[in-house]
Amino acid sequence: VFFPVFAVAQDLGEIQNRGVLRHLGAPYGNFIIAPDKKKNTNYTGFSVDLVRLYAKSIGVAYEFVESHDVHTMIEDLIGTEFSHQQNAPSQITYGEKSTPKGDIIETGLTVLDWRMAIINFSDSTFSTKIWLVGHKDIQSKIPQNFDQFNRAQVLEFANRFQVIGQANTSLDPSLYGIKEYQQFSGSINDYIDLVTDMKENKLAILDFPDAIITLRKAPEKLIVIGEISAPQFMAAAFRKDSPKLLESFNNFLKELKKNGVYDRLVKRYYPELVYY
């Protein structure tokens, strides 16, 4: 493994001289909400508002740069193609270099070990867990005295069925000891649509914000069976050669949590958190 080195550093000072902060992301839950063409709206969401505020705090303009998926997003940030296997930091290889297309990723990106080998993460911007969900018809198959907060029990139940997930993401079933699974290769939003239309005897894993949105879409179809992971954290991501930008963002985030603005953003985009 080696870390990609860029010909021209793009840290805090260079971004302030350029006058614009480029925010990489993809439509995902209420983190990044795609524009409504009929209503002529712009990108909105928790992550958009957060990075807009940060750009303002360092005196630069804000620009959103959409990526197709998380893999492309990371390549657009570091300016280097890469591949990896088995969610392992030691299995990463780097390829062709290009000019980075953005300065920060903030899109509900979960902190994973293999990702930390490529990019630096900020302090937590959102807490999450992985939940096992299923079609409501599966309710009758859940044992009596089942504890949805007992991960061993939830895993034992999951291993009675095939579980849908997404490889090389925080929704990869292999990360949590699930034996029988089907990997979905489309976008996260297509994955959520698939889960929403899931049939009887099928299970899926979703992170907490995904589950909130999915249950909101189809409360009559789906149930949460239980949690299958320890607490996880989502965070903003930065290139390895942007330490001052990372430090500046962390200081900004601490102030936002201290002055109450962070809590207001969470309540605006994920009001259901009050009940969980």
Backbone as CSV, one residue per row, in Angstrom:
resi,resn,N_x,N_y,N_z,CA_x,CA_y,CA_z,C_x,C_y,C_z
1,VAL,0.850,-1.191,0.000,0.000,0.000,0.000,0.883,1.238,0.000
2,PHE,0.534,2.216,-0.824,1.212,3.505,-0.731,0.169,4.594,-0.834
3,PHE,0.476,5.760,-0.263,-0.454,6.862,-0.311,-0.190,7.683,-1.555
4,PRO,-1.236,8.046,-2.304,-1.025,8.862,-3.490,-0.486,10.231,-3.130
5,VAL,0.454,10.731,-3.915,1.053,12.046,-3.685,0.631,12.960,-4.823
6,PHE,0.201,14.169,-4.496,-0.311,15.086,-5.494,0.754,16.092,-5.881
7,ALA,0.748,16.460,-7.153,1.750,17.396,-7.661,1.585,18.775,-7.037
8,VAL,0.336,19.168,-6.793,0.057,20.475,-6.208,-0.808,20.279,-4.973
9,ALA,-0.329,20.709,-3.819,-1.106,20.584,-2.591,-2.349,21.462,-2.677
10,GLN,-3.445,20.979,-2.081,-4.695,21.736,-2.068,-5.240,21.727,-0.651
11,ASP,-4.506,22.365,0.251,-4.907,22.437,1.647,-5.679,23.735,1.875
12,LEU,-5.911,24.075,3.127,-6.756,25.212,3.484,-6.324,26.504,2.804
13,GLY,-5.033,26.813,2.831,-4.550,28.064,2.250,-4.818,28.151,0.763
14,GLU,-4.572,27.062,0.047,-4.803,27.051,-1.397,-6.291,27.204,-1.721
15,ILE,-7.140,26.585,-0.908,-8.588,26.695,-1.125,-9.061,28.124,-0.875
16,GLN,-8.534,28.756,0.162,-8.906,30.150,0.428,-8.406,31.074,-0.679
17,ASN,-7.234,30.794,-1.216,-6.735,31.592,-2.344,-7.595,31.381,-3.593
18,ARG,-8.052,30.165,-3.786,-8.900,29.853,-4.940,-10.282,30.474,-4.787
19,GLY,-10.757,30.524,-3.539,-12.024,31.192,-3.259,-13.259,30.320,-3.322
20,VAL,-13.074,28.997,-3.425,-14.238,28.107,-3.476,-13.892,26.764,-2.839
21,LEU,-14.828,26.221,-2.080,-14.700,24.892,-1.480,-15.594,23.937,-2.262
22,ARG,-14.999,22.868,-2.796,-15.738,21.916,-3.623,-16.178,20.726,-2.770
23,HIS,-17.470,20.575,-2.652,-18.081,19.551,-1.801,-18.501,18.358,-2.656
24,LEU,-17.846,17.223,-2.448,-18.184,15.996,-3.164,-19.262,15.222,-2.417
25,GLY,-20.240,14.729,-3.166,-21.291,13.932,-2.553,-22.176,13.306,-3.608
26,ALA,-23.167,12.558,-3.145,-24.151,11.944,-4.033,-25.489,11.951,-3.315
27,PRO,-26.591,12.107,-4.041,-27.905,12.073,-3.396,-28.052,10.818,-2.548
28,TYR,-28.394,11.008,-1.286,-28.435,9.895,-0.340,-29.245,10.318,0.872
29,GLY,-30.382,9.677,1.066,-31.216,9.973,2.217,-31.490,11.456,2.331
30,ASN,-31.449,11.953,3.545,-31.600,13.389,3.779,-30.256,14.070,3.997
31,PHE,-29.166,13.352,3.711,-27.851,13.988,3.748,-27.690,14.900,2.539
32,ILE,-28.000,14.364,1.370,-27.964,15.171,0.147,-29.229,14.870,-0.650
33,ILE,-30.054,15.879,-0.801,-31.327,15.751,-1.504,-31.166,16.381,-2.880
34,ALA,-31.422,15.602,-3.911,-31.238,16.074,-5.286,-32.218,17.194,-5.614
35,PRO,-31.841,18.073,-6.529,-32.738,19.167,-6.916,-34.037,18.646,-7.526
36,ASP,-35.104,19.376,-7.285,-36.391,19.100,-7.921,-36.474,19.981,-9.161
37,LYS,-36.329,19.368,-10.341,-36.286,20.148,-11.579,-37.586,20.909,-11.825
38,LYS,-38.707,20.322,-11.414,-39.993,20.986,-11.625,-40.107,22.254,-10.778
39,LYS,-39.503,22.204,-9.590,-39.589,23.354,-8.685,-38.352,24.243,-8.762
40,ASN,-37.392,23.838,-9.624,-36.170,24.626,-9.825,-35.411,24.845,-8.511
41,THR,-35.283,23.767,-7.727,-34.581,23.856,-6.452,-33.113,23.479,-6.620
42,ASN,-32.303,23.788,-5.620,-30.894,23.406,-5.585,-30.722,22.180,-4.694
43,TYR,-29.497,21.654,-4.645,-29.195,20.585,-3.704,-29.430,21.087,-2.281
44,THR,-30.057,20.243,-1.469,-30.266,20.560,-0.062,-29.906,19.328,0.761
45,GLY,-30.085,19.412,2.063,-29.838,18.278,2.935,-28.882,18.611,4.061
46,PHE,-28.783,17.689,5.001,-27.928,17.869,6.173,-26.493,18.180,5.775
47,SER,-25.929,17.367,4.878,-24.526,17.544,4.488,-24.308,18.833,3.717
48,VAL,-25.255,19.175,2.842,-25.138,20.409,2.062,-25.130,21.618,2.986
49,ASP,-26.073,21.654,3.920,-26.130,22.788,4.852,-24.865,22.867,5.701
50,LEU,-24.380,21.702,6.138,-23.185,21.660,6.980,-21.971,22.230,6.253
51,VAL,-21.744,21.786,5.021,-20.557,22.232,4.286,-20.723,23.673,3.801
52,ARG,-21.941,24.088,3.492,-22.176,25.500,3.153,-21.754,26.405,4.313
53,LEU,-22.159,26.019,5.506,-21.803,26.806,6.689,-20.292,26.825,6.890
54,TYR,-19.653,25.669,6.648,-18.198,25.625,6.803,-17.509,26.513,5.778
55,ALA,-17.955,26.453,4.523,-17.365,27.300,3.476,-17.474,28.775,3.860
56,LYS,-18.628,29.153,4.382,-18.826,30.545,4.805,-17.863,30.910,5.928
57,SER,-17.620,29.946,6.838,-16.766,30.224,7.997,-15.310,30.454,7.609
58,ILE,-14.872,29.895,6.473,-13.479,30.105,6.033,-13.402,31.138,4.907
59,GLY,-14.532,31.780,4.633,-14.530,32.908,3.708,-14.451,32.565,2.238
60,VAL,-15.034,31.409,1.853,-15.005,31.028,0.436,-16.407,30.674,-0.037
61,ALA,-16.572,30.600,-1.355,-17.841,30.190,-1.949,-17.997,28.673,-1.838
62,TYR,-19.226,28.229,-1.973,-19.552,26.800,-1.889,-19.899,26.272,-3.276
63,GLU,-19.385,25.076,-3.591,-19.729,24.425,-4.858,-19.974,22.945,-4.605
64,PHE,-21.121,22.443,-5.058,-21.407,21.017,-4.924,-20.969,20.285,-6.183
65,VAL,-20.253,19.170,-6.004,-19.778,18.347,-7.120,-20.338,16.943,-6.919
66,GLU,-21.243,16.529,-7.792,-21.892,15.228,-7.621,-21.028,14.104,-8.181
67,SER,-20.932,13.021,-7.411,-20.273,11.796,-7.854,-21.321,10.702,-8.003
68,HIS,-20.981,9.686,-8.787,-21.940,8.613,-9.060,-22.121,7.695,-7.859
69,ASP,-21.019,7.357,-7.184,-21.078,6.430,-6.063,-19.901,6.709,-5.138
70,VAL,-19.829,5.974,-4.028,-18.796,6.239,-3.025,-17.402,5.980,-3.578
71,HIS,-17.235,4.903,-4.333,-15.907,4.599,-4.883,-15.422,5.743,-5.773
72,THR,-16.273,6.173,-6.687,-15.918,7.286,-7.572,-15.665,8.554,-6.777
73,MET,-16.452,8.760,-5.751,-16.323,9.949,-4.910,-14.938,10.029,-4.269
74,ILE,-14.468,8.901,-3.741,-13.144,8.881,-3.115,-12.061,9.116,-4.164
75,GLU,-12.217,8.505,-5.337,-11.256,8.754,-6.419,-11.272,10.225,-6.831
76,ASP,-12.449,10.837,-6.868,-12.554,12.256,-7.222,-11.897,13.144,-6.168
77,LEU,-11.895,12.690,-4.918,-11.256,13.458,-3.847,-9.736,13.352,-3.916
78,ILE,-9.219,12.128,-4.034,-7.765,11.934,-3.952,-7.070,12.100,-5.301
79,GLY,-7.843,12.093,-6.393,-7.230,12.244,-7.707,-6.431,11.034,-8.137
80,THR,-6.830,9.863,-7.668,-6.128,8.626,-8.012,-7.123,7.476,-8.064
81,GLU,-7.046,6.674,-9.111,-7.864,5.472,-9.166,-7.336,4.455,-8.153
82,PHE,-8.237,3.643,-7.609,-7.794,2.603,-6.678,-8.744,1.421,-6.761
83,SER,-8.264,0.299,-6.278,-9.107,-0.889,-6.143,-8.764,-1.549,-4.820
84,HIS,-9.700,-2.310,-4.297,-9.454,-2.981,-3.017,-10.287,-4.246,-2.954
85,GLN,-9.928,-5.130,-2.020,-10.629,-6.391,-1.863,-10.855,-6.668,-0.389
86,GLN,-11.980,-7.302,-0.102,-12.246,-7.877,1.218,-12.232,-6.849,2.344
87,ASN,-12.540,-5.607,2.050,-12.616,-4.575,3.081,-11.336,-4.471,3.907
88,ALA,-10.198,-4.828,3.335,-8.940,-4.861,4.078,-8.006,-3.752,3.604
89,PRO,-7.451,-2.932,4.537,-6.506,-1.884,4.148,-5.302,-2.413,3.383
90,SER,-4.889,-3.650,3.672,-3.705,-4.209,3.015,-3.981,-4.650,1.582
91,GLN,-5.260,-4.638,1.179,-5.634,-5.107,-0.153,-5.926,-3.956,-1.119
92,ILE,-5.393,-2.772,-0.834,-5.635,-1.602,-1.678,-4.479,-1.427,-2.661
93,THR,-4.806,-1.201,-3.926,-3.793,-0.864,-4.930,-4.226,0.408,-5.645
94,TYR,-3.243,1.227,-6.028,-3.522,2.510,-6.672,-3.149,2.457,-8.143
95,GLY,-3.855,3.268,-8.947,-3.627,3.281,-10.384,-3.367,4.669,-10.927
96,GLU,-4.059,5.017,-12.006,-3.835,6.277,-12.708,-4.171,7.484,-11.837
97,LYS,-3.342,8.536,-11.976,-3.577,9.784,-11.248,-4.323,10.770,-12.139
98,SER,-5.069,11.669,-11.500,-5.785,12.728,-12.210,-5.891,13.924,-11.272
99,THR,-6.479,14.994,-11.731,-6.655,16.177,-10.891,-7.842,15.963,-9.959
100,PRO,-7.678,16.150,-8.643,-8.813,16.018,-7.727,-9.960,16.942,-8.123
101,LYS,-11.186,16.434,-8.013,-12.365,17.203,-8.405,-13.064,17.860,-7.219
102,GLY,-12.624,17.545,-6.009,-13.257,18.109,-4.824,-12.284,18.204,-3.675
103,ASP,-12.725,18.856,-2.596,-11.865,19.098,-1.435,-12.347,18.387,-0.181
104,ILE,-13.627,18.044,-0.141,-14.219,17.431,1.044,-15.355,16.522,0.601
105,ILE,-15.444,15.349,1.214,-16.613,14.483,1.059,-17.435,14.611,2.329
106,GLU,-18.696,14.916,2.175,-19.627,14.893,3.311,-20.976,14.467,2.739
107,THR,-21.336,13.199,3.028,-22.511,12.622,2.357,-23.077,11.452,3.137
108,GLY,-22.814,11.398,4.456,-23.218,10.238,5.229,-22.275,9.073,5.021
109,LEU,-20.970,9.364,4.933,-19.944,8.344,4.680,-19.491,7.733,6.002
110,THR,-19.609,6.407,6.100,-19.250,5.711,7.332,-17.743,5.495,7.421
111,VAL,-17.207,5.654,8.619,-15.781,5.427,8.864,-15.523,3.922,8.893
112,LEU,-14.720,3.437,7.938,-14.313,2.036,7.874,-12.797,1.963,7.813
113,ASP,-12.232,0.863,8.322,-10.772,0.742,8.396,-10.108,0.907,7.032
114,TRP,-10.648,0.246,6.008,-9.987,0.315,4.703,-10.057,1.722,4.123
115,ARG,-11.123,2.445,4.426,-11.218,3.828,3.944,-10.199,4.725,4.643
116,MET,-9.921,4.444,5.907,-8.954,5.249,6.661,-7.546,5.105,6.101
117,ALA,-7.293,4.035,5.364,-5.983,3.870,4.733,-5.820,4.790,3.533
118,ILE,-6.934,5.302,2.997,-6.894,6.120,1.787,-7.129,7.593,2.081
119,ILE,-8.042,7.874,3.015,-8.463,9.248,3.305,-8.447,9.489,4.802
120,ASN,-8.443,10.744,5.191,-8.559,11.125,6.594,-9.995,11.517,6.903
121,PHE,-10.492,11.075,8.047,-11.845,11.409,8.465,-11.835,12.488,9.539
122,SER,-12.881,13.293,9.523,-13.079,14.302,10.558,-13.629,13.643,11.814
123,ASP,-13.856,14.445,12.840,-14.637,13.977,13.977,-16.025,13.585,13.470
124,SER,-16.745,12.830,14.261,-18.037,12.310,13.824,-19.025,13.431,13.482
125,THR,-19.657,13.308,12.317,-20.736,14.226,11.952,-22.101,13.593,12.183
126,PHE,-22.140,12.260,12.374,-23.415,11.567,12.568,-23.129,10.194,13.154
127,SER,-23.875,9.803,14.176,-23.746,8.466,14.759,-24.736,7.525,14.087
128,THR,-24.345,6.274,13.940,-25.220,5.329,13.249,-24.979,3.913,13.763
129,LYS,-25.835,3.011,13.368,-25.676,1.573,13.573,-26.236,0.883,12.335
130,ILE,-25.935,-0.395,12.203,-26.505,-1.185,11.121,-27.685,-1.975,11.673
131,TRP,-28.807,-1.838,11.019,-30.036,-2.523,11.423,-30.389,-3.610,10.419
132,LEU,-30.961,-4.684,10.941,-31.542,-5.735,10.109,-33.026,-5.433,9.948
133,VAL,-33.487,-5.369,8.700,-34.900,-5.082,8.437,-35.480,-6.189,7.567
134,GLY,-36.803,-6.304,7.598,-37.459,-7.325,6.798,-38.880,-6.949,6.457
135,HIS,-39.482,-7.731,5.575,-40.894,-7.564,5.235,-41.729,-7.858,6.482
136,LYS,-42.837,-7.163,6.641,-43.652,-7.327,7.848,-44.132,-8.759,8.046
137,ASP,-44.269,-9.513,6.952,-44.740,-10.893,7.064,-43.773,-11.776,7.839
138,ILE,-42.539,-11.321,7.996,-41.550,-12.127,8.716,-41.722,-12.015,10.233
139,GLN,-42.592,-11.110,10.656,-42.836,-10.894,12.084,-43.195,-12.203,12.787
140,SER,-43.996,-13.041,12.124,-44.465,-14.287,12.742,-43.338,-15.287,12.976
141,LYS,-42.194,-15.087,12.344,-41.072,-16.021,12.479,-40.053,-15.578,13.529
142,ILE,-40.274,-14.408,14.105,-39.366,-13.918,15.142,-39.689,-14.637,16.450
143,PRO,-38.697,-15.249,17.108,-38.958,-16.017,18.332,-39.519,-15.150,19.461
144,GLN,-40.231,-15.791,20.369,-40.686,-15.099,21.576,-39.466,-14.707,22.414
145,ASN,-39.608,-13.640,23.177,-38.527,-13.118,24.028,-37.306,-12.695,23.211
146,PHE,-37.536,-12.377,21.946,-36.453,-11.912,21.075,-36.057,-10.498,21.479
147,ASP,-34.753,-10.281,21.639,-34.239,-8.968,22.044,-33.581,-8.304,20.837
148,GLN,-34.206,-7.267,20.300,-33.691,-6.640,19.086,-32.390,-5.876,19.317
149,PHE,-32.004,-5.710,20.586,-30.741,-5.035,20.890,-29.625,-6.018,21.237
150,ASN,-29.937,-7.307,21.188,-28.943,-8.356,21.418,-28.388,-8.774,20.057
151,ARG,-27.177,-8.317,19.740,-26.643,-8.533,18.400,-26.455,-10.015,18.079
152,ALA,-26.129,-10.822,19.079,-25.959,-12.258,18.841,-27.289,-12.890,18.425
153,GLN,-28.370,-12.498,19.087,-29.691,-13.016,18.721,-30.101,-12.558,17.329
154,VAL,-29.842,-11.304,17.037,-30.215,-10.760,15.726,-29.430,-11.466,14.621
155,LEU,-28.135,-11.703,14.857,-27.312,-12.398,13.865,-27.793,-13.828,13.662
156,GLU,-28.131,-14.507,14.756,-28.638,-15.879,14.651,-29.908,-15.916,13.797
157,PHE,-30.783,-14.939,14.002,-32.012,-14.869,13.203,-31.685,-14.572,11.742
158,ALA,-30.759,-13.637,11.514,-30.383,-13.269,10.145,-29.858,-14.467,9.370
159,ASN,-29.126,-15.334,10.053,-28.500,-16.467,9.371,-29.471,-17.601,9.042
160,ARG,-30.751,-17.389,9.334,-31.790,-18.324,8.887,-32.297,-17.961,7.486
161,PHE,-31.866,-16.814,6.981,-32.399,-16.304,5.721,-31.260,-15.781,4.847
162,GLN,-31.602,-15.410,3.632,-30.648,-14.698,2.783,-30.817,-13.204,3.041
163,VAL,-29.700,-12.517,3.194,-29.719,-11.093,3.541,-29.152,-10.281,2.378
164,ILE,-29.843,-9.219,2.019,-29.390,-8.341,0.939,-28.472,-7.269,1.514
165,GLY,-27.371,-6.988,0.816,-26.444,-5.945,1.246,-25.706,-5.358,0.058
166,GLN,-24.673,-4.562,0.352,-23.855,-3.932,-0.688,-22.381,-4.152,-0.379
167,ALA,-21.673,-4.779,-1.299,-20.253,-5.072,-1.104,-19.433,-3.797,-0.989
168,ASN,-18.372,-3.883,-0.188,-17.384,-2.806,-0.056,-17.966,-1.500,0.476
169,THR,-19.058,-1.607,1.223,-19.638,-0.454,1.908,-19.893,-0.860,3.354
170,SER,-20.439,0.057,4.142,-20.809,-0.291,5.514,-21.988,-1.258,5.538
171,LEU,-22.627,-1.475,4.382,-23.756,-2.405,4.275,-23.329,-3.751,3.703
172,ASP,-22.064,-4.085,3.826,-21.549,-5.376,3.361,-21.832,-6.426,4.439
173,PRO,-22.700,-7.410,4.174,-23.051,-8.395,5.203,-21.858,-9.146,5.776
174,SER,-20.790,-9.301,4.980,-19.629,-10.056,5.457,-18.939,-9.374,6.636
175,LEU,-19.183,-8.086,6.832,-18.579,-7.369,7.961,-19.188,-7.775,9.301
176,TYR,-20.366,-8.384,9.265,-21.116,-8.603,10.500,-21.398,-10.074,10.786
177,GLY,-20.709,-10.966,10.089,-20.855,-12.391,10.363,-22.052,-13.041,9.703
178,ILE,-22.674,-12.365,8.760,-23.816,-12.934,8.046,-23.305,-13.934,7.005
179,LYS,-23.904,-15.120,6.985,-23.370,-16.206,6.154,-23.956,-16.237,4.746
180,GLU,-25.256,-16.098,4.630,-25.914,-16.182,3.327,-26.380,-14.791,2.925
181,TYR,-25.834,-14.289,1.830,-26.231,-12.935,1.443,-26.164,-12.744,-0.065
182,GLN,-26.862,-11.707,-0.489,-26.892,-11.295,-1.894,-26.377,-9.868,-1.959
183,GLN,-25.346,-9.631,-2.766,-24.767,-8.293,-2.880,-25.448,-7.522,-4.010
184,PHE,-25.943,-6.336,-3.681,-26.565,-5.463,-4.674,-25.515,-4.489,-5.181
185,SER,-25.442,-4.308,-6.499,-24.352,-3.521,-7.080,-24.765,-2.134,-7.558
186,GLY,-26.026,-1.760,-7.387,-26.473,-0.444,-7.847,-26.170,0.654,-6.848
187,SER,-26.780,1.815,-7.064,-26.568,2.963,-6.184,-27.281,2.754,-4.854
188,ILE,-26.917,3.553,-3.859,-27.539,3.431,-2.545,-29.027,3.734,-2.618
189,ASN,-29.428,4.692,-3.451,-30.850,5.008,-3.566,-31.615,3.878,-4.251
190,ASP,-30.995,3.229,-5.249,-31.621,2.058,-5.875,-31.713,0.909,-4.870
191,TYR,-30.705,0.799,-4.019,-30.714,-0.230,-2.977,-31.884,-0.009,-2.025
192,ILE,-32.094,1.235,-1.611,-33.207,1.544,-0.715,-34.537,1.214,-1.383
193,ASP,-34.659,1.511,-2.680,-35.885,1.159,-3.414,-36.085,-0.352,-3.431
194,LEU,-34.985,-1.098,-3.612,-35.059,-2.560,-3.611,-35.549,-3.071,-2.259
195,VAL,-35.007,-2.522,-1.195,-35.398,-2.944,0.147,-36.860,-2.603,0.406
196,THR,-37.288,-1.438,-0.049,-38.675,-1.018,0.145,-39.646,-2.014,-0.481
197,ASP,-39.264,-2.600,-1.615,-40.127,-3.556,-2.323,-39.789,-5.010,-2.003
198,MET,-39.048,-5.230,-0.932,-38.603,-6.566,-0.564,-39.792,-7.491,-0.273
199,LYS,-39.663,-8.749,-0.671,-40.737,-9.716,-0.486,-40.533,-10.516,0.802
200,GLU,-41.526,-11.361,1.092,-41.487,-12.200,2.282,-40.254,-13.103,2.270
201,ASN,-39.725,-13.378,3.461,-38.558,-14.246,3.656,-37.258,-13.642,3.140
202,LYS,-37.269,-12.339,2.883,-36.041,-11.631,2.531,-35.723,-10.635,3.640
203,LEU,-34.439,-10.532,3.941,-33.971,-9.549,4.912,-32.943,-8.656,4.240
204,ALA,-32.688,-7.516,4.845,-31.667,-6.599,4.334,-31.054,-5.861,5.505
205,ILE,-29.864,-5.306,5.283,-29.269,-4.455,6.308,-29.233,-3.017,5.802
206,LEU,-29.493,-2.111,6.723,-29.500,-0.679,6.437,-28.811,0.038,7.577
207,ASP,-28.119,1.132,7.264,-27.641,1.935,8.383,-28.796,2.785,8.888
208,PHE,-28.599,3.341,10.064,-29.689,4.003,10.778,-30.399,5.068,9.942
209,PRO,-29.672,6.017,9.311,-30.374,7.022,8.505,-31.128,6.421,7.322
210,ASP,-30.537,5.375,6.677,-31.246,4.678,5.597,-32.561,4.102,6.106
211,ALA,-32.474,3.451,7.266,-33.655,2.795,7.822,-34.757,3.804,8.121
212,ILE,-34.379,4.962,8.646,-35.359,6.008,8.936,-36.103,6.405,7.663
213,ILE,-35.352,6.650,6.593,-35.953,7.066,5.325,-36.809,5.943,4.744
214,THR,-36.313,4.707,4.804,-37.032,3.576,4.223,-38.332,3.304,4.964
215,LEU,-38.297,3.357,6.287,-39.516,3.150,7.067,-40.514,4.277,6.830
216,ARG,-39.997,5.459,6.584,-40.870,6.591,6.268,-41.591,6.344,4.945
217,LYS,-40.880,5.720,3.980,-41.468,5.447,2.665,-42.503,4.329,2.716
218,ALA,-42.242,3.305,3.529,-43.091,2.110,3.483,-43.347,1.541,4.876
219,PRO,-43.991,2.312,5.760,-44.216,1.810,7.123,-45.135,0.597,7.170
220,GLU,-45.955,0.430,6.133,-46.888,-0.695,6.099,-46.227,-1.972,5.588
221,LYS,-45.005,-1.882,5.060,-44.336,-3.039,4.456,-43.208,-3.601,5.305
222,LEU,-42.478,-2.747,6.006,-41.210,-3.147,6.612,-41.220,-3.039,8.127
223,ILE,-40.378,-3.851,8.747,-40.145,-3.746,10.188,-38.643,-3.781,10.449
224,VAL,-38.248,-3.178,11.558,-36.877,-3.305,12.043,-36.818,-4.535,12.929
225,ILE,-35.946,-5.469,12.589,-35.809,-6.693,13.373,-34.843,-6.481,14.529
226,GLY,-33.752,-5.766,14.275,-32.823,-5.484,15.358,-31.509,-4.935,14.842
227,GLU,-30.655,-4.559,15.777,-29.356,-3.997,15.391,-28.336,-5.117,15.258
228,ILE,-27.455,-4.964,14.264,-26.513,-6.042,13.966,-25.065,-5.570,14.048
229,SER,-24.860,-4.314,14.404,-23.494,-3.794,14.533,-23.352,-3.012,15.822
230,ALA,-22.110,-2.824,16.220,-21.802,-1.872,17.284,-22.009,-0.460,16.735
231,PRO,-22.004,0.551,17.595,-22.132,1.925,17.088,-21.067,2.236,16.044
232,GLN,-21.471,2.943,15.011,-20.562,3.388,13.960,-20.665,4.902,13.834
233,PHE,-19.743,5.466,13.064,-19.727,6.921,12.920,-19.576,7.306,11.459
234,MET,-20.325,8.314,11.080,-20.167,8.938,9.775,-19.349,10.200,9.956
235,ALA,-18.608,10.583,8.934,-17.733,11.749,9.068,-17.432,12.327,7.699
236,ALA,-16.941,13.555,7.708,-16.435,14.165,6.478,-15.065,13.566,6.171
237,ALA,-14.707,13.532,4.892,-13.437,12.930,4.472,-12.577,13.942,3.732
238,PHE,-11.255,13.801,3.916,-10.281,14.735,3.346,-9.099,13.960,2.784
239,ARG,-8.388,14.576,1.849,-7.148,13.981,1.346,-6.110,13.923,2.466
240,LYS,-5.164,13.018,2.311,-4.081,12.894,3.285,-3.199,14.144,3.312
241,ASP,-3.194,14.916,2.207,-2.335,16.100,2.164,-3.105,17.386,2.478
242,SER,-4.242,17.252,3.220,-5.025,18.428,3.622,-5.206,18.489,5.137
243,PRO,-4.110,18.412,5.916,-4.254,18.375,7.379,-4.824,19.661,7.967
244,LYS,-4.489,20.807,7.379,-4.996,22.069,7.918,-6.487,22.227,7.644
245,LEU,-6.932,21.745,6.491,-8.360,21.777,6.172,-9.125,20.883,7.141
246,LEU,-8.593,19.713,7.423,-9.206,18.794,8.377,-9.275,19.418,9.763
247,GLU,-8.184,19.999,10.219,-8.159,20.631,11.542,-9.167,21.778,11.619
248,SER,-9.218,22.580,10.566,-10.151,23.701,10.520,-11.595,23.215,10.581
249,PHE,-11.905,22.145,9.839,-13.274,21.617,9.839,-13.639,21.061,11.208
250,ASN,-12.715,20.350,11.848,-12.992,19.808,13.178,-13.276,20.920,14.183
251,ASN,-12.520,22.009,14.116,-12.767,23.145,15.010,-14.138,23.756,14.740
252,PHE,-14.486,23.884,13.460,-15.798,24.401,13.066,-16.907,23.498,13.598
253,LEU,-16.727,22.177,13.460,-17.740,21.220,13.892,-17.947,21.278,15.408
254,LYS,-16.867,21.410,16.158,-16.977,21.532,17.617,-17.793,22.756,17.999
255,GLU,-17.547,23.871,17.326,-18.284,25.099,17.619,-19.754,24.947,17.251
256,LEU,-20.027,24.267,16.134,-21.406,24.058,15.690,-22.185,23.210,16.697
257,LYS,-21.530,22.213,17.268,-22.185,21.377,18.275,-22.368,22.137,19.584
258,LYS,-21.446,23.034,19.865,-21.502,23.815,21.099,-22.604,24.865,21.061
259,ASN,-22.796,25.505,19.902,-23.756,26.620,19.829,-25.173,26.195,19.442
260,GLY,-25.402,24.896,19.258,-26.749,24.403,18.998,-27.146,24.314,17.539
261,VAL,-26.324,24.830,16.635,-26.665,24.796,15.210,-26.686,23.357,14.691
262,TYR,-25.735,22.549,15.155,-25.681,21.148,14.725,-26.986,20.424,15.067
263,ASP,-27.462,20.580,16.298,-28.702,19.917,16.710,-29.880,20.368,15.858
264,ARG,-29.907,21.629,15.497,-31.003,22.132,14.665,-30.963,21.507,13.267
265,LEU,-29.753,21.298,12.739,-29.635,20.639,11.436,-30.153,19.202,11.499
266,VAL,-29.786,18.478,12.556,-30.240,17.096,12.705,-31.765,17.047,12.793
267,LYS,-32.344,17.914,13.602,-33.804,17.914,13.768,-34.514,18.321,12.480
268,ARG,-33.878,19.172,11.683,-34.490,19.598,10.418,-34.586,18.443,9.429
269,TYR,-33.532,17.644,9.339,-33.488,16.617,8.301,-33.784,15.205,8.800
270,TYR,-33.642,14.972,10.096,-33.961,13.662,10.664,-34.767,13.844,11.947
271,PRO,-35.988,14.387,11.835,-36.793,14.642,13.039,-37.144,13.372,13.800
272,GLU,-37.139,12.216,13.106,-37.480,10.961,13.772,-36.473,10.578,14.846
273,LEU,-35.284,11.152,14.810,-34.264,10.802,15.809,-34.743,11.073,17.221
274,VAL,-35.700,11.959,17.374,-36.255,12.260,18.693,-36.857,11.005,19.308
275,TYR,-37.346,10.092,18.444,-38.064,8.916,18.936,-37.185,7.685,19.073
276,TYR,-35.904,7.768,18.688,-35.027,6.590,18.725,-33.894,6.800,19.712
